[in-house]
């Protein structure tokens, strides 16, 4: 659903309404201005660019894998590089979110590109890539710090450090100026909203829980974590070569643990990137050990065969894993079509004016052709204080929308049981998810109930 939030912002920008979700409301409800800008040309190519968005996301995901191989020194690419790229493919979050139509794969691509350019001492190019990374995700600022650490540890000349830093600032400064003047803040409103909605109200994520989700979100992630620790430990005497990506991983963990922010699946791939890199080092170390114990093999390419063997094993494992990924994506798509698209169609076809209050704002806003009030407060000003106080019915009283959609989120029972709400709204439709959403190894029954104002209920 968040993919359609990006599409809504991009469409309004192309149509001349500015980078907004609802025309006339200057709220920055996206955390990736660069990804939003990349989606704008798609509207010039197609009237329905959702599939093109998925394709663009997939292209960046594939490019990130190719660049990951090139991140290693030339002598280690056949072993460590191929192994790292193959092991990253084992991760379900990487496979799913690289074809989600969101900014995840673009972020991964820019992370690896930045690290490659820094290590090859292309400082202007590195600054450009880091700047774009900062415009793609707020965590891009952590990458900037990690690259700076790498430059200082490797004792690069101060002039080179300044060259990279100034280039990055030149890239991102126009957005700072525009965002301050247009939205009133450099920090995206959606970032502040998620901090409140997910961390303080819905989940109250502790540091320990965040660490568990990031490092042990499944057996594959746990395996990558163990291999990464072994890999970085085996190359501790040359840790200065890898300090930038290692620093980025630690800063990423600290950011979410200290901030207590909730981790969604699409936030995990950057950490998996670090894990896969360290795991590649572990595979290379294993190849070295095998070669050292088999001197009779002579020039036989033990290390290269180790990397290629890893690729073969991973490809064999990917057959059932890819089938599982397709099942998850199919279930997500069927859920979208059986609920959110129906709610969006109802919003578009309901004859009366007025706005619609809903928590799944992406699909409904993009297809519903109606002013949207975000019950989570990501794009609607004035909702967050009520959400923070758990005064669930307050936004309904405040905005008096024509349509209220209650779905699988906090406060639904409280709103339905409110006396004022019962006096002013009545249930008009209910959309049940056709199949259950198969994800995380479980199933979820979802439905959306649509309420309309009583003065129009007879229509």
Secondary structure, DSSP 8 states (H G I E B T S, - for coil): -HHHHHHHHHHHHHTTS-S-SSTT------S-HHHHHHHHTHHHH-S-THHHHHHHHHHHHHHHHHHHHHTS-GGGIIIIIHHHHHHHHT-HHHHHHTTSSSSHHHHHHHHHHHHHHHHTT-HHHHHHHHHHHHHH-TTHHHHHHHHHHHHHHTT--HHHHHHHHHHHHHHHHHHHHHHHHHTS-SS-HHHHHHIIIIIIII----HHHHHHHHH-SSHHHHHHHHHHHHHHHHTGGGGGGTHHHHHHHHHHHHHHHHHT----HHHHHHHHHHHHHHHHHHHHHHHHHHHHT-GGGTT--HHHHHHHHHHHHHHHHHHHHHHHHHHHHHHHHHHIIIIIHHHHHHHHH-SS-S-EEES-HHHHHHHH-S-EEETT-SSSTTSHHHHHTT-TTHHHHHH--SEEEE-SSTTHHHHHH-HHHHHHEEEEEEEE-SS-EEETTEEE--EEEEEEEGGGTT-
